[in-house]
Amino acid sequence: MTRARRSLTDGAGGAAPESRGRRRRLQSSEMHVARSDLRAITLLLVTTLVAAACGGPKTIEFSPSPTAPVTKASPTPRATLAPDAPCEECWPLSGLPASNGAPTNRKPLLIKIDNAPAARPHYGITQADMVFEIIVEGGVTRLAAVFQAQDPATIGSVRSARLVDRSLTPMVRGALVYSGTSAYAWSLISKDADQGRYVELSADHEQGYYRVSFRAAPYNLFTTAANQRDNLKKLGAETANDIPKWAFLVSQDHPATLAGMSGGVPATEIAIPYRADTSAVSYQYDAATKTYARFQNSAGRAVRDVDAVTNKPVAATDVVIIQTEIWDVPDIVDAAGALSNDMRMTGTGPATIFRDGLRQEGTWSRKDDNAPFTFKNAAGEPILLSPGQPWVHVIPNEMKVTSQ
């Protein structure tokens, strides 16, 4: 701030220098001062000096000159974003705000996690940016959890890759973290990695995996995000600068019908009819938190999903249903004689979005394996997701998801 200087030579409280003529007149008159008056003057001077010594320095306040007014800078107004505006400083796969300098270009880890009852509860699952649930052989499901913003110290249990991972991993510019696969799938995954489509970090040839004693094999293989990032560092593959952003609202605080959900039907309970004894999934909407509590069947009974690391319940902000063609692959047969599968993950197809307690029917679109899924309602309006942790379910066209 610029302030005008005030001169002290003409007295910030003192008198101006006197002329010599006036000083002579004073000296002449002082000769006639009575002796008693001199004593009084001397006493007055001593009293004044003592008072000045006890009173401390005098504070001089400066005020701006009227010819140089002080201009106070106005704060720059912050831009107010519309609730459906795209978030620029957010994590691309969750839509959550990224702090200043956050490494939003770090390579995501797409980790294959077993979803059999014996592999539950999962470890580290609530720290994933997003989770995909995919039908595999025998009608059970397997998870592909994507970790970018957070690095859990314990993740498990890690299981084998499937053909669909060849489409999911390049979509997030990720590294595929898994333990084994079929010979047929390995021939394709290794070829993809050689061509630079994505990084693969199989337990067959990478470090950073370990067995735990509290679970039986094959459900006891675990890893940490730090271990896998060490593997990426050795390969010089720690970052990915072109991670496609999914379409999220800018905030969780928004009207329920905003961004493609107009005309949505109220739906607070969701049922996805995977295999009834081991895998059927249900969700219950919590209006207070704007999230969906997740339950899975174990021995035919619904059990709330929690993260074993923190005992924190799984709470999805969005439940996304992608319907597509799924077919058997005769080249891959598991130990029980069940065929593995593959599925169409590009093009377009039916989609159902559950968000903010509403159900909206629409379509999904994806131009190729490098692009994210996008969603539109029947009127052609884009459907945006609420920022947080979306759970994405890829199911066959003939499967019917119910809600109420």
Residue, then its C-alpha position, 0 to 999 in steps of 0.5 A: m500500500t502506498r502512503a504519503r510521507r509526512s515531514l518531521t522538520d516542521g514539527a510533529g509537535g515541536a516549534a520552528p527554529e527562532s530568529r537571532g533577533r528574537r533570541r537577543r530580546l529574550q536574553s535581555s528580558e531574562m536578566h530582570v527575572a526575580r530569583s524566586d521566579l527562577r526557582a519556580i521555573t527550575l522546578l517546573l522544568v524538572t517536573t516536566l522532564v520526569a513526567a516525560a521520562c515516565g510517560g514513554p515515547k509518543t506514538i505518531e500516527f500517519s494518515p494518508s495525504p488527501t492528494a494520494p488516496v489509498t486504493k484497497a485491492s478487491p479480492t478476485p471473485r471465485a467462479t461459481l460452477a453450475p452443478d452440471a459443469p464438468c470438474e476440471e480439477c478432479w480425479p478422472l475416474s471418481g470425479l472427486p476434487a483433487s488437491n493442489g498438486a495431486p498426481t492426477n496423471r499417475k497410472p491407475l492400477l486395475i486389480k483383479i479381486d476374487n468375489a467368491p464368498a470365501a474371498r470376502p470381505h475384500y481388503g482395500i475395496t472402499q479406496a478404489d476410484m471405481v469398481f467393475e463387476i463381471i460375470v465369469e465361468g460358473g455364473v459367479t462374478r469377479l471384480a476389477a477395482v481401479f486404484q488411482a487416487q488412493d494407495p491401500a496398504t492391503i489389497g486382496s484377494v488377488r485372482s486371475a485375469r479374464l478376456v474382458d480385462r483387455s478392454l477395461t485396462p486400456m480404457v483407464r490407461g492402467a496397469l493390469v494387476y492379477s495372478g495367472t490366467s488361461a494359456y489362451a488369455w495369456s497369449l493375448i494379454s502378453k501381446d497387448a503388453d508388448q504392443g504397449r496397449y497397457v502394462e501387465l503386472s502378473a504375479d507369475h513374473e513380478q514381485g510385490y505379492y504375498r500369501v496370508s495365513f488367515r485364508a486358504a488358497p487360492y483366496n490368500l494372495f494379497t498385494t499392496a498398491a505401493n508394491q505395484r507402484d514399485n513395479l511400475k517404477k522399475l518399468g518406467a511406467e509410473t504415469a499416464n498423461d491422457i487418462p479419459k475423464w468419466a462424465f461426473l457432476v461437479s459436486q455431490d450436492h445437486p438436484a436429483t433430477l439434474a444431468g439426464m435424470s429428469g423423468g427418472v423413477p424413484a428406486t431405493e432398492i435394487a436387485i441384480p440376479y447373479r447366481a443366487d447362492t453365492s453372488a446375487v447383489s442388492y443395493q439399498y439407497d441412503a438418502a442422508t449420504k446419497t449412497y447405495a449400501r451394497f449386499q451380496n449373497s453368501a449361502g443364499r443370505a444377503v450380507r452387507d459388503v464391508d472393507a476388511v481393512t477399515n470395517k467401512p461399509v461399501a457405499a456406491t454413489d452410482v450403480v451403473i448397469i451395462q447390458t451387452e452380448i456375452w458368449d462362451v469361449p471354447d478355448i478356455v475351460d476351468a477345472a470344473g469344466a465350465l467355459s469362460n466368456d468374452m463380451r462386447m464392450t464397445g459400440t452401444g447398448p442398453a444402460t440403466i443408471f441408479r443415482d440419487g435414489l432414481r432409476q433412469e433407463g438409457t443407452w451406453s456408448r463407447k467408440d473403442d477400447n481407449a474411450p470411456f463409457t458415456f450414457k444418455n437418457a431416452a431423450g438423448e441427454p447426457i447422464l452424468l454420474s455423482p462424484g464418488q465410487p461408481w460400481v459398474h455391472v456388465i450383464p447379459n442382455e437377457m438379465k433383468v435388474t429389478s428395483q422399487 
